[in-house]
Amino acid sequence: MDASSVELLGLIAGCLTTGSFIPQVFKILKTRDVSGISLVMYVAFTLGVMLWCIYGISNGQIAIVAANGITLALASVILGMKIRYR
C-alpha cells in the first residue's frame, strides 16, 4: 500500500470506531441513564484516548489525531454525564 492508501485506511477506521460512540451519547442524553457504564473504565479510556491524541500530534499523524480528538470529545461527554447522573 502506498502512503495515501494507508492514510485513507486510518481515516476510515477512525470514522468507524469514533462513530460508534455517537449512539451512546444520544441515548444517554435522552434517557439520563448511565447505570450500565463503568466510571473506572471511562476514566481510563478517556485518559488513554487523550494520550493517543498526544502521540498522534507528536508524530504528525492526522488520522490518529482526528479520530482520537473526536473520540475524546464524545468520551468526555459520556464521562461527564456518568459523573453528573450517577
Order of alpha helices (4+ residues) and beta strands (2+ residues): alpha-alpha-alpha-alpha
